[in-house]
């Protein structure tokens, strides 16, 4: 069951990464079109700076979970590499627990931002007057997804550790090599 959950989490994050990549490509095309139109003396599409900022916030919050599941987060492994397998496992679990705690805290603290926006009906102070609950909702959902991914990954790693499945645990939360990434 744990293996199925881990596989489903990897597949879901792979799908998220594809959607994020598509959003970035579409944003780049929008910006290029806007700049090209200005170069030809035509009216700007407008809002490319605002929209690209929203996309970057969404990509950052959602992309953190994708990076976590791919073991692409930066870790300093000078000490870890000198330890025996048990010591490396302890450090990996510690890193996941700390990461998970921080992500849960950030997700918890980001809710008041969205809540205040919803209560006040806030809009961007720009020509587009974007209802801010839209980009903030996507941003908050990304932090929530990161929290779900980190919590699930922590529980999966602990389950592997308790079951004595160190290789699977290392494959789930250990340090990724350049070849694997």
Residue frames relative to the residue before (quaternion, step in Angstrom):
aa qw qx qy qz dx dy dz
X 1.0000 0.0000 0.0000 0.0000 0.00 0.00 0.00
X 0.6407 0.5220 -0.3271 0.4583 3.59 0.95 -0.86
X 0.6390 0.5290 -0.3257 0.4537 3.57 1.00 -0.82
X 0.6475 0.5103 -0.3161 0.4695 3.59 1.03 -0.77
X 0.6426 0.5156 -0.3192 0.4682 3.57 1.01 -0.83
X 0.6536 0.5073 -0.3083 0.4695 3.57 0.95 -0.89
X 0.6528 0.5089 -0.3088 0.4686 3.60 0.96 -0.83
X 0.6553 0.5049 -0.3083 0.4697 3.58 0.98 -0.84
X 0.6394 0.5199 -0.3172 0.4694 3.58 1.02 -0.79
X 0.6481 0.5055 -0.3138 0.4755 3.60 0.98 -0.80
X 0.6670 0.4974 -0.3042 0.4638 3.59 0.93 -0.89
X 0.6464 0.5167 -0.3238 0.4586 3.59 0.94 -0.85
X 0.6902 0.4639 -0.2875 0.4751 3.58 0.93 -0.84
X 0.5916 0.5386 -0.3724 0.4704 3.59 1.11 -0.51
X 0.6370 0.5120 -0.3189 0.4800 3.59 1.02 -0.79
X 0.6306 0.5244 -0.3255 0.4705 3.59 0.97 -0.87
X 0.6547 0.5172 -0.3157 0.4519 3.60 0.92 -0.89
X 0.6430 0.5136 -0.3238 0.4669 3.60 1.00 -0.74
X 0.6437 0.5077 -0.3148 0.4783 3.58 0.98 -0.83
X 0.6538 0.5081 -0.3116 0.4660 3.59 0.97 -0.85
X 0.6382 0.5220 -0.3228 0.4648 3.57 0.99 -0.81
X 0.6456 0.5094 -0.3105 0.4768 3.57 0.98 -0.85
X 0.6402 0.5202 -0.3247 0.4628 3.60 0.97 -0.82
X 0.6558 0.5031 -0.3136 0.4675 3.59 0.98 -0.79
X 0.6493 0.5084 -0.3223 0.4649 3.60 0.94 -0.84
X 0.6647 0.4959 -0.3062 0.4674 3.59 0.91 -0.88
X 0.6311 0.5261 -0.3294 0.4652 3.59 1.04 -0.74
X 0.6448 0.5128 -0.3171 0.4699 3.58 0.96 -0.86
X 0.6536 0.5065 -0.3126 0.4675 3.59 0.94 -0.86
X 0.6353 0.5257 -0.3233 0.4642 3.58 1.00 -0.79
X 0.6685 0.4899 -0.2956 0.4751 3.59 0.91 -0.93
X 0.6545 0.5111 -0.3172 0.4580 3.60 0.92 -0.88
X 0.6411 0.5145 -0.3191 0.4717 3.57 1.00 -0.82
X 0.6491 0.5219 -0.3095 0.4589 3.57 0.96 -0.90
X 0.6778 0.4804 -0.2891 0.4756 3.59 0.90 -0.91
X 0.6519 0.5169 -0.3181 0.4546 3.60 0.95 -0.86
X 0.6426 0.5191 -0.3266 0.4593 3.59 0.96 -0.80
X 0.6417 0.5094 -0.3197 0.4759 3.57 1.00 -0.79
X 0.6427 0.5397 -0.3144 0.4435 3.58 1.05 -0.80
X 0.7095 0.4167 -0.2454 0.5126 3.58 1.14 -0.60
X 0.5761 -0.6300 0.3610 0.3753 3.56 1.25 0.29
X 0.5031 0.6380 -0.4361 0.3870 3.58 1.18 0.25
X 0.6406 -0.5203 0.3959 0.4028 3.53 -1.28 0.29
X 0.5082 -0.6404 0.4926 0.2983 3.53 -1.08 0.78
X 0.5379 -0.5953 0.4809 0.3535 3.57 -1.19 0.52
X 0.3265 -0.7808 0.4672 0.2557 3.53 1.19 -0.63
X 0.8177 0.3019 -0.2157 0.4402 3.50 -1.14 0.72
X 0.4122 0.7305 -0.4784 0.2601 3.59 1.20 0.01
X 0.6447 0.5123 -0.3289 0.4623 3.60 1.04 -0.70
X 0.6581 0.5052 -0.3036 0.4685 3.57 0.99 -0.84
X 0.6881 0.4801 -0.2865 0.4624 3.57 0.81 -0.98
X 0.6519 0.5076 -0.3319 0.4552 3.60 0.94 -0.80
X 0.6143 0.5397 -0.3439 0.4616 3.60 1.08 -0.62
X 0.6475 0.5041 -0.3113 0.4793 3.57 0.99 -0.82
X 0.6520 0.5125 -0.3142 0.4621 3.57 0.95 -0.88
X 0.6549 0.5117 -0.3226 0.4531 3.59 0.93 -0.83
X 0.6383 0.5119 -0.3309 0.4702 3.61 0.99 -0.75
X 0.6604 0.5000 -0.3041 0.4706 3.57 0.98 -0.84
X 0.6604 0.5051 -0.3084 0.4623 3.58 0.91 -0.92
X 0.6433 0.5253 -0.3290 0.4493 3.59 0.97 -0.80
X 0.7190 0.4457 -0.2799 0.4540 3.60 0.71 -1.00
X 0.7018 0.4424 -0.2736 0.4867 3.62 0.90 -0.83
X 0.6621 0.5449 -0.3061 0.4135 3.58 1.01 -0.79
X 0.5546 0.6164 -0.4006 0.3900 3.59 1.12 -0.47
X 0.6464 0.5014 -0.3243 0.4750 3.61 1.00 -0.74
X 0.6339 0.5254 -0.3300 0.4617 3.58 1.01 -0.78
X 0.6557 0.4997 -0.3088 0.4743 3.57 0.97 -0.83
X 0.6364 0.5373 -0.3315 0.4432 3.59 0.99 -0.78
X 0.7004 0.4678 -0.2810 0.4600 3.58 0.83 -0.94
X 0.6811 0.4525 -0.2773 0.5043 3.59 1.20 -0.51
X 0.3967 -0.7336 0.4532 0.3147 3.58 1.35 0.01
X 0.3893 0.7458 -0.4457 0.3060 3.56 1.05 0.80
X 0.4642 0.6543 -0.4695 0.3686 3.61 1.22 0.09
X 0.5060 -0.6608 0.4698 0.2943 3.54 -1.06 0.77
X 0.0387 0.7640 -0.6430 0.0369 3.53 -1.03 0.92
X 0.3638 -0.6861 0.5787 0.2490 3.52 -1.12 0.65
X 0.0840 -0.8617 0.5002 -0.0122 3.56 -0.37 1.23
X 0.2456 0.7968 -0.5202 0.1849 3.61 1.17 0.46
X 0.7210 0.4111 -0.2440 0.5016 3.60 0.83 -0.97
X 0.6349 0.5733 -0.3330 0.3966 3.58 0.88 -0.94
X 0.6779 0.5129 -0.2959 0.4356 3.58 0.90 -0.89
X 0.6754 0.4892 -0.2924 0.4680 3.60 1.17 -0.48
X 0.6067 0.5773 -0.3442 0.4246 3.58 1.27 -0.18
X 0.5585 -0.5605 0.4856 0.3716 3.53 -1.32 0.34
X 0.7398 -0.4283 0.2785 0.4379 3.57 -1.28 0.24
X 0.6481 0.5168 -0.3251 0.4552 3.62 0.97 -0.81
X 0.6564 0.5094 -0.3047 0.4657 3.59 0.95 -0.85
X 0.6407 0.5075 -0.3239 0.4764 3.59 1.01 -0.78
X 0.6387 0.5278 -0.3258 0.4553 3.58 1.00 -0.82
X 0.6427 0.5155 -0.3192 0.4684 3.59 0.98 -0.85
X 0.6736 0.4878 -0.3019 0.4660 3.59 0.90 -0.86
X 0.6416 0.5191 -0.3267 0.4606 3.59 1.00 -0.76
X 0.6517 0.4931 -0.3127 0.4841 3.59 0.94 -0.86
X 0.6351 0.5267 -0.3271 0.4606 3.60 0.94 -0.87
X 0.6543 0.5117 -0.3116 0.4614 3.61 0.92 -0.91
X 0.6712 0.4896 -0.3073 0.4640 3.61 0.94 -0.83
X 0.6505 0.5138 -0.3254 0.4549 3.60 0.93 -0.86
X 0.6653 0.4869 -0.3053 0.4765 3.60 0.92 -0.86
X 0.6358 0.5173 -0.3255 0.4713 3.60 0.94 -0.87
X 0.6618 0.5139 -0.3020 0.4547 3.55 0.90 -0.96
X 0.6557 0.5119 -0.3183 0.4546 3.61 0.90 -0.86
X 0.6676 0.4953 -0.3033 0.4658 3.58 0.92 -0.86
X 0.6585 0.5074 -0.3099 0.4613 3.58 0.93 -0.88
X 0.6418 0.5094 -0.3262 0.4715 3.59 0.96 -0.80
X 0.6418 0.5195 -0.3184 0.4657 3.60 1.00 -0.78
X 0.6690 0.4866 -0.3051 0.4719 3.60 0.88 -0.91
X 0.6496 0.5066 -0.3233 0.4657 3.60 0.92 -0.87
X 0.6501 0.5136 -0.3102 0.4662 3.58 0.97 -0.87
X 0.7172 0.4499 -0.2503 0.4695 3.60 0.91 -0.89
X 0.6315 0.5325 -0.3536 0.4388 3.62 1.15 -0.36
X 0.5253 0.6450 -0.4168 0.3666 3.61 1.17 -0.36
X 0.6514 0.5189 -0.3544 0.4252 3.69 0.82 -0.78
X 0.5835 0.5697 -0.3770 0.4391 3.60 1.11 -0.58
X 0.6982 0.4490 -0.2591 0.4937 3.56 0.85 -1.01
X 0.6369 0.5462 -0.3290 0.4334 3.59 0.95 -0.85
X 0.6606 0.4985 -0.3041 0.4718 3.59 0.93 -0.90
X 0.6356 0.5276 -0.3241 0.4611 3.58 1.02 -0.80
X 0.6602 0.4998 -0.3064 0.4695 3.58 0.95 -0.87
X 0.6607 0.5220 -0.3026 0.4466 3.58 0.94 -0.89
X 0.7623 0.3845 -0.1923 0.4839 3.55 0.91 -0.97
X 0.3601 -0.7410 0.4946 0.2767 3.60 1.21 -0.28
X 0.1636 0.8475 -0.4908 0.1188 3.56 1.11 0.71
X 0.1272 -0.7563 0.6393 0.0557 3.50 -1.22 0.76
X 0.5837 -0.5739 0.4390 0.3704 3.55 -1.21 0.53
X 0.3961 -0.6973 0.5485 0.2366 3.54 -1.10 0.75
X 0.4614 0.6386 -0.4513 0.4192 3.54 0.74 1.18
X 0.6877 -0.4690 0.3332 0.4429 3.59 -1.22 0.15
X 0.6532 0.5150 -0.3264 0.4490 3.63 1.08 -0.59
X 0.1582 -0.8233 0.5221 0.1568 3.59 1.19 -0.56
X 0.0712 0.8405 -0.5285 0.0964 3.54 0.93 0.98
X 0.4204 -0.6484 0.5548 0.3083 3.60 -0.92 0.81
X 0.3998 -0.7822 0.4264 0.2153 3.57 -0.43 1.22
X 0.5280 0.6234 -0.4310 0.3831 3.60 1.16 -0.25
X 0.5971 0.5768 -0.3756 0.4119 3.62 1.11 -0.52
X 0.7431 0.3616 -0.2663 0.4961 3.65 0.56 -0.95
X 0.6539 0.5078 -0.3298 0.4537 3.60 1.01 -0.70
X 0.6113 0.5430 -0.3452 0.4608 3.59 1.11 -0.62
X 0.6503 0.4936 -0.3060 0.4897 3.58 0.99 -0.83
X 0.6380 0.5268 -0.3083 0.4694 3.58 1.02 -0.87
X 0.6752 0.4871 -0.2869 0.4737 3.59 0.89 -0.95
X 0.6385 0.5215 -0.3287 0.4607 3.59 0.96 -0.82
X 0.6178 0.5410 -0.3384 0.4594 3.59 1.09 -0.67
X 0.6584 0.4838 -0.3067 0.4882 3.58 0.97 -0.82
X 0.6269 0.5254 -0.3321 0.4698 3.57 1.04 -0.73
X 0.6531 0.5039 -0.3082 0.4739 3.58 0.97 -0.85
X 0.6203 0.5256 -0.3342 0.4767 3.58 1.03 -0.75
X 0.6549 0.5075 -0.3104 0.4661 3.61 0.96 -0.85
X 0.6463 0.5043 -0.3171 0.4768 3.59 0.97 -0.84
X 0.6656 0.5030 -0.3009 0.4619 3.58 0.90 -0.93
X 0.6770 0.4934 -0.2960 0.4590 3.60 0.86 -0.93
X 0.6551 0.5030 -0.3112 0.4701 3.59 0.97 -0.83
X 0.6669 0.4900 -0.3048 0.4715 3.58 0.88 -0.91
X 0.6641 0.5055 -0.3057 0.4583 3.58 0.91 -0.87
X 0.6254 0.5255 -0.3324 0.4713 3.59 1.04 -0.73
X 0.6765 0.4834 -0.2885 0.4749 3.58 0.91 -0.91
X 0.6255 0.5244 -0.3346 0.4709 3.59 1.02 -0.76
X 0.6664 0.5019 -0.3029 0.4607 3.58 0.90 -0.91
X 0.6502 0.5060 -0.3160 0.4705 3.59 0.96 -0.82
X 0.6331 0.5237 -0.3250 0.4682 3.57 1.03 -0.78
X 0.6423 0.5051 -0.3163 0.4819 3.59 0.97 -0.83
X 0.6516 0.5275 -0.3174 0.4433 3.58 0.93 -0.88
X 0.6773 0.4911 -0.2835 0.4686 3.58 0.86 -1.00
X 0.6925 0.4640 -0.2685 0.4828 3.60 1.06 -0.77
X 0.4837 -0.6841 0.4273 0.3398 3.58 1.27 -0.08
X 0.4844 0.6559 -0.4322 0.3851 3.58 1.21 0.43
X 0.0682 -0.8631 0.5004 0.0038 3.54 0.60 1.23
X 0.6340 0.5299 -0.3505 0.4408 3.61 0.96 -0.73
X 0.6617 0.4913 -0.3040 0.4779 3.58 0.96 -0.84
X 0.6301 0.5245 -0.3327 0.4661 3.57 1.05 -0.78
X 0.6560 0.5032 -0.3098 0.4696 3.57 0.93 -0.88
X 0.6531 0.5084 -0.3135 0.4656 3.59 1.02 -0.77
X 0.6856 0.4835 -0.2838 0.4643 3.60 1.12 -0.61
X 0.8498 0.1017 -0.0126 0.5171 3.61 0.81 -0.94
X 0.4665 0.6761 -0.4580 0.3398 3.60 1.20 0.01
X 0.6505 -0.4919 0.3885 0.4289 3.53 -1.31 -0.09
X 0.3754 -0.7337 0.5275 0.2061 3.56 -0.79 1.04
X 0.3766 -0.7012 0.5515 0.2497 3.55 -1.08 0.70
X 0.6708 -0.4969 0.3590 0.4174 3.55 -1.26 0.32
X 0.6316 0.5378 -0.3333 0.4480 3.58 1.06 -0.72
X 0.6810 0.4951 -0.2913 0.4541 3.59 0.96 -0.86
X 0.6667 0.4978 -0.3043 0.4638 3.57 1.04 -0.76
